[in-house]
Amino acid sequence: MVHRNEMNVVNSIEYFEQLEHNPKDPNPWQALFWDRSIPFNPTSKAAFLYDSQTRSRQFILPVARVVCRLTIMFIQLIKLLIPNMAFPKFLHKCLYWGMKYWITPEANYLILRHFNLGSEVLQFIKENVLGVDITMNPLKPTRLEDVKDNLFLNHDLNLFNFVIRLNKDMQQKGISIKPVKYPDLSCITVGEFKFEKFRNGFTNILDLSTAIEMFTPIYQLLLTDKDFWRASNSLQLDETIGLYAATILNSPEKLVALNNKHPMIPLTTWSAGFRLTLHGLSTEVLHALLVDLKKAQKEKPLVMEESTGS
């Protein structure tokens, strides 16, 4: 029997650990669960893999992806005529309603977690570029109701505003991003984020990837053409943010899990849904890397004390 925690999210770690391994018919998601080739928070990784093996992803996603991408192309034609039509408040009410009543608890957990991770990663970069003093707008949602406050749109704006403010401030002060021997990781959360309990009704069946594909054309329709293009292009800032972090950590090899490519060559909007899933993966990996480093920093003084005592 699958148990759920206080957030109504399946104890996915327990699920995969107790899943029987059949060498003649190995479970691909179980293989990825045990794989440790990239850093990843164990709970969120298990939740992502559990959500990925649902019937929704297997049967609904292939159809939804085709229909939604054709819809994006059709809406693009509409936006040629009315490019400035926008209803951001209504959009986020639709997103909230869809998340609450149609998305699995595991997908909602991963979505709210993503905003928290993104805010911490940006704060980490700011804290480790010595001399920089810029305005930040951290997004730390703890419940689905927080989505109504233009959460998705503000997330996109945060990324671009951060890059602009950071680089303008560095240029004005004549400084640059450099490797930091002992980076400040005080802003990085090691444990779990606490979220309000997610609904788990009979309609909460859509997995994360399917939900993202379905929400993308709605996002496009209810924002201005400029806002949607900016939101789509923001996904490629994974490469930019990753380069900043890799420079601070002096570890360029850590960029291996970034797949959205550099924003200097923007990709088309029709694949925004898939790239949004990649964006979530990149953020999880980068944050997990910082968590591992923070744990190592805490353990290092203990090791030094033991060696000194001996």
Secondary structure as UniProt FT lines:
FT   TURN            6..7
FT   HELIX           12..18
FT   TURN            23..24
FT   HELIX           28..34
FT   HELIX           42..52
FT   HELIX           56..60
FT   HELIX           61..81
FT   TURN            83..84
FT   HELIX           88..102
FT   HELIX           105..127
FT   TURN            130..131
FT   HELIX           144..148
FT   TURN            149..150
FT   HELIX           151..173
FT   TURN            186..187
FT   TURN            202..203
FT   HELIX           208..221
FT   HELIX           225..234
FT   TURN            235..236
FT   HELIX           237..249
FT   HELIX           252..257
FT   TURN            263..264
FT   HELIX           269..271
FT   HELIX           272..309
//
